[in-house]
Amino acid sequence: VSHEFKTPLATIQGYVTLLEDDKLTKEERSNYLNIIFDATKKLTNLTSNILKISKLENQEVEISKKEYNVSEQLREVIILLQASWEKKNIEFNLDLPDCMVISDEELLQQVWMNVISNAIKFSNLDGRIDVSLVSRSNYISVVIKDYGSGMDEETLSHVFEKFYQGDKSHSRDGNGLGLSLVKRIVTICHGEIKLDSKLNEGTTVTINLPIYFD
């Protein structure tokens, strides 16, 4: 935790110091401010995720069950993330027949946000992401597949551990909490999650959830 906080804080401190230079050009000043803004955003996301996962692990979570269309929710999440996937010119291939479930809508939105964000983050430019849903007798299967960088076997074996990041260089945004949070929420909702991945070939995330949450 301390390491994840230390990096953006050091970035902010360093660039605030640079901003004290009166000889900076307008472009340099704007660039430094953007870097500071990105670092504060990372701190905000980190703090938010720590609070969420702490609450899910250490407190009784009150499930707010309601009936809603999970296919519509998946489409809404993709739209919310449009700015991210448009930057990489990613194409979405959707197979999402209407499907009503009774579960915690807010918690599951967090699941889709985290998994689809990861798929976007690790996709290549001009890549593709497949999102499909199959409704079975008493549960649904949501499959989210990207064709990006993928993971080796070591990374895959640790992927649900808090603060674990396969990208040791930290060249991509993230703090290693996203999939830990997803795993905990899926478990709370009486579901299961499975990851299949091959290095440089992509990752497939399969999430099975009951249609009616008991």
C-alpha positions in Angstrom: 0.0 0.0 0.0 2.7 2.4 0.9 4.5 1.8 -2.4 1.3 2.5 -4.4 0.8 5.8 -2.5 4.5 6.8 -2.6 4.8 6.9 -6.4 2.1 9.4 -7.3 2.9 11.5 -4.2 6.5 11.7 -5.4 5.3 12.7 -8.9 3.1 15.5 -7.5 5.9 16.8 -5.2 8.4 16.8 -8.0 6.3 18.6 -10.6 5.0 21.1 -8.0 8.6 22.0 -7.4 9.2 22.4 -11.1 6.2 24.7 -11.4 8.0 27.2 -9.1 10.4 28.1 -12.0 9.3 31.4 -13.4 11.1 30.6 -16.7 8.7 27.8 -17.7 6.9 28.2 -21.0 3.1 28.0 -21.1 3.3 24.6 -22.8 5.7 23.2 -20.1 3.5 24.5 -17.3 0.4 23.0 -18.9 2.2 19.6 -19.4 3.3 19.6 -15.7 -0.2 20.4 -14.5 -1.6 17.5 -16.6 0.9 15.1 -15.0 -0.1 16.3 -11.5 -3.7 15.9 -12.4 -3.1 12.3 -13.6 -1.2 11.5 -10.4 -4.0 12.9 -8.2 -6.6 10.8 -10.2 -4.5 7.7 -9.5 -4.5 8.5 -5.8 -8.2 9.0 -5.8 -8.8 5.7 -7.6 -6.4 3.9 -5.2 -8.1 5.3 -2.1 -11.5 4.4 -3.5 -10.6 0.8 -4.3 -8.9 0.3 -0.9 -12.0 1.5 0.9 -14.3 -0.7 -1.3 -12.3 -3.9 -0.8 -11.8 -3.2 2.9 -15.5 -2.8 3.3 -16.3 -6.0 1.3 -13.7 -8.0 3.2 -14.2 -6.8 6.8 -17.8 -5.8 7.1 -21.1 -7.4 6.6 -22.3 -6.2 3.2 -25.9 -5.6 2.8 -27.0 -6.9 -0.6 -29.5 -4.7 -2.4 -31.4 -7.1 -4.6 -33.5 -5.9 -7.5 -34.6 -7.2 -10.9 -32.9 -5.5 -13.9 -31.6 -6.2 -17.4 -27.9 -7.2 -17.1 -27.4 -7.0 -20.9 -28.5 -3.3 -20.8 -26.1 -2.8 -17.9 -23.2 -4.2 -19.9 -23.9 -1.9 -22.8 -24.1 1.1 -20.5 -20.7 0.3 -19.0 -19.2 0.1 -22.5 -20.6 3.5 -23.3 -19.3 4.9 -20.1 -15.8 3.7 -21.1 -16.1 5.0 -24.6 -13.3 7.6 -24.1 -10.9 4.9 -23.2 -11.6 2.5 -26.1 -11.9 5.2 -28.7 -8.3 6.3 -28.0 -7.1 2.9 -29.1 -9.7 2.5 -31.9 -11.0 -0.8 -30.3 -14.0 -2.6 -31.9 -16.5 -4.2 -29.7 -18.2 -7.4 -30.8 -21.4 -7.8 -28.7 -23.7 -10.8 -28.3 -26.0 -9.6 -25.5 -29.5 -10.9 -25.6 -31.9 -9.4 -23.1 -31.6 -11.1 -19.8 -33.3 -10.2 -16.5 -31.5 -11.1 -13.2 -32.2 -10.5 -9.5 -29.0 -9.3 -7.9 -27.1 -6.2 -6.6 -27.0 -3.9 -9.6 -24.5 -1.5 -8.1 -22.0 -4.2 -7.1 -22.2 -5.9 -10.5 -21.7 -2.6 -12.3 -18.4 -2.4 -10.5 -17.5 -5.9 -11.8 -18.2 -5.0 -15.4 -16.4 -1.7 -15.1 -13.2 -3.3 -13.8 -13.1 -6.3 -16.2 -13.9 -4.3 -19.3 -11.5 -1.5 -18.3 -8.8 -4.2 -18.0 -9.7 -5.6 -21.4 -9.3 -2.1 -22.9 -6.1 -1.4 -21.1 -4.4 -4.6 -22.3 -5.7 -4.5 -25.8 -3.6 -3.4 -28.7 -4.3 -0.4 -31.0 -7.1 -1.3 -33.5 -7.9 -4.3 -31.3 -11.1 -6.1 -30.6 -13.1 -7.1 -27.5 -15.8 -9.7 -27.5 -18.6 -9.4 -24.9 -21.2 -12.2 -24.8 -23.9 -13.4 -22.5 -25.6 -16.8 -22.3 -28.6 -17.5 -20.1 -28.9 -21.0 -18.8 -31.5 -22.7 -16.6 -30.6 -21.0 -13.4 -27.5 -18.9 -14.1 -25.9 -16.6 -16.7 -22.4 -16.7 -18.2 -20.8 -13.4 -19.2 -17.6 -13.8 -21.3 -15.3 -10.8 -21.9 -12.4 -11.6 -24.3 -9.6 -9.4 -25.5 -6.8 -10.2 -28.0 -4.1 -8.1 -26.3 -0.9 -8.6 -24.3 -2.3 -11.5 -22.2 -0.5 -13.0 -19.2 2.1 -15.6 -18.5 1.4 -18.5 -16.1 3.0 -16.9 -13.1 1.0 -13.7 -13.5 -2.2 -15.7 -14.0 -1.6 -17.6 -10.8 -1.4 -14.4 -8.7 -4.0 -12.3 -10.6 -6.5 -12.2 -7.8 -4.0 -11.2 -5.1 -4.3 -7.6 -3.8 -1.7 -5.2 -5.2 -0.2 -7.8 -7.5 0.7 -6.4 -10.9 2.2 -8.5 -13.7 3.5 -5.4 -15.4 6.5 -4.8 -13.1 7.4 -1.6 -14.9 4.0 0.0 -13.9 3.9 1.3 -17.5 0.1 0.9 -17.5 -2.3 2.6 -15.1 -3.5 0.4 -12.2 -2.9 -0.6 -8.7 -3.5 -4.3 -8.6 -6.8 -4.1 -6.8 -9.3 -4.3 -9.6 -9.5 -8.1 -10.0 -9.3 -8.6 -6.2 -12.4 -6.4 -5.9 -14.1 -8.3 -8.8 -13.4 -11.7 -7.2 -14.8 -10.6 -3.8 -18.0 -9.1 -5.4 -18.6 -12.2 -7.5 -18.2 -14.4 -4.5 -20.6 -12.3 -2.5 -23.1 -12.6 -5.3 -22.8 -16.4 -5.2 -21.0 -16.5 -8.5 -17.7 -17.7 -9.8 -15.0 -16.2 -12.0 -12.4 -17.9 -14.3 -9.5 -16.4 -16.3 -7.8 -18.0 -19.3 -4.9 -16.1 -20.8 -1.9 -16.6 -23.0 1.0 -14.2 -23.3 0.6 -12.0 -26.4 -2.6 -13.7 -27.4 -5.2 -12.1 -25.0 -7.3 -12.9 -22.0 -10.8 -14.4 -21.5 -12.7 -13.7 -18.4 -15.8 -15.8 -17.7 -18.2 -14.9 -14.9 -21.0 -17.1 -13.9 -23.8 -15.7 -11.8 -27.1 -17.0 -10.5 -30.2 -15.5 -12.3 -32.0 -15.2 -8.9 -29.9 -14.3 -6.0 -31.0 -16.2 -2.9 
